[in-house]
Amino acid sequence: MKKRLLSVAAAAFFGMALNAQQIKFEEYDLPNGLHVILHQDNTAPVVTTGVMYHVGAKDEVKGRTGFAHFFEHLLFEGTPNIKRGEWFKIVSSNGGQNNANTTNDRTYYYETFPSNNEQLGLWMESERMRHAVINQVGVDTQREVVKEEKRLRMDNQPYGNLFTTIQKNLFTNHPYNWPTIGSMEDLNSAKLEEFQAFYKKYYVPNNATLVVAGDIKPEQTKKWIETYYGGIPKGTVYPKDFPKDAPITQEKEVTATDPNIQLPAYIFAYRTPANKEKDAYVLDMLSSYLSNGKSSVLYKKLVDQDKKALQVAAFNQGLEDYSIFAFFAIPMGQTTKQALQSDIDAEIKKLQTTLISEDDYQKLQNQYENQFVNANSSIQGIAASLATNHVLMGNTNLINKEIDIYRGITRQDLQNAAKKYLNSNQRIIINYVPEKK
């Protein structure tokens, strides 16, 4: 009874937090196609200005991968009005912070300033959009930076190319086939004029969403936006008509090597629906049930109780066109791949034939409500959520409604998704093993 009372109290607490956290915003388009989202919150003197461009690694072509991520670095090189090397100095000397990040589907740049520097943030992002300087000096400098990042984060990191291996084998036609950071060969061979053409093609107002969140006066903000962005010429936005991959209908097994590891990893990967679809949310919840935390099903069985795995996880990577659901396991001691595979398959079978318990279901709901609150607990988090929901999900108001999708997922939905997507004939098995010396 005590446990039940605690879960009811937790649900009541999260319900109050969520109801208090309705995030108000307004959105509109400039004549040049720039989508604008404004969120006013005057509780703290802080403003985040972010621009999300609908360009990611999938917009590249074979032989010229890594461009979108390259621009994450290149567009800090400066503009005619911001000298080379001055971008970060301007931000820090005005009490701000800034960053950028790239995925397969989009690139996001942002600054967070004290609210008395809101105008500065708007001006800087308009400079980046209007006339970023892309010259040989900047390209040569950032090429070495990106190559070093690739060595540090992937090529010299244990299991650093594991996700790249999953992408390469799950996608054969769709450009999710390559990693966001690209290949060394492509980075080395790309020419200046190719970077300039990429900028002109994708970094245009009608391929961008501007979000301004925090301690703002909306009417003043709108005037500044019109001043700085209104005159930027509209570009041509090309349809995202990417080649499709045929469904996987037969289990396939591949082997990849890594010179930086001593223990193998075994991956069981499935291609699943795009992150706009309800089943993508269901699969996300399934991955949490299986391996989120030490009390999760796979961790408790394979790591804690049976001591068969050093690490085990089920993860769901939501993407705009497809998603990736994968199991990952590193064996402990003499445990064989077959033993791990049998145990993982047994858990899948259990999901397909038996509803999860009411207690486990309620725990999942509490986890997702907690995540939802935390994701939007800062102005930076709110700005990123607003932009992401508009650009990738086509619905800015998911910032308020996404939790309702998770709340609407039933135990039967979880079982149905396991039956529909997690069958052995729908997967790629990857043996990720140490490279022989």
Salt bridges, closest charged atoms under 4 A:
GLU26 OE1 - LYS222 NZ 2.91
GLU27 OE1 - HIS35 NE2 2.72
ASP29 OD1 - HIS35 ND1 2.61
ASP59 OD1 - LYS240 NZ 2.63
GLU77 OE1 - ARG84 NE 2.57
GLU86 OE2 - LYS89 NZ 3.70
ASP105 OD1 - LYS58 NZ 3.04
GLU111 OE2 - ARG128 NH2 3.12
GLU125 OE2 - ARG128 NH2 2.70
GLU127 OE2 - HIS131 NE2 3.09
ASP140 OD1 - ARG143 NH2 3.47
GLU144 OE2 - LYS147 NZ 3.39
GLU148 OE1 - ARG151 NH1 2.97
GLU149 OE1 - HIS69 NE2 3.28
GLU149 OE1 - HIS73 NE2 2.94
GLU149 OE2 - ARG153 NH1 2.14
ASP155 OD1 - LYS150 NZ 3.04
GLU194 OE2 - ARG64 NE 2.83
GLU219 OE2 - LYS222 NZ 3.59
GLU251 OE2 - ARG427 NE 2.84
GLU253 OE2 - LYS337 NZ 2.39
ASP279 OD2 - LYS420 NZ 3.89
ASP306 OD2 - LYS301 NZ 3.13
GLU320 OE2 - HIS54 NE2 3.01
GLU320 OE1 - LYS58 NZ 2.59
ASP321 OD2 - LYS58 NZ 3.11
ASP321 OD2 - HIS174 NE2 2.85
ASP343 OD2 - LYS308 NZ 2.78
ASP345 OD1 - ARG427 NH1 2.76
GLU347 OE2 - LYS350 NZ 3.52
GLU358 OE2 - ARG411 NH2 3.73
ASP359 OD2 - LYS3 NZ 3.57
GLU369 OE2 - ARG407 NE 2.78
ASP404 OD1 - ARG407 NH1 3.22
ASP413 OD2 - LYS278 NZ 3.29
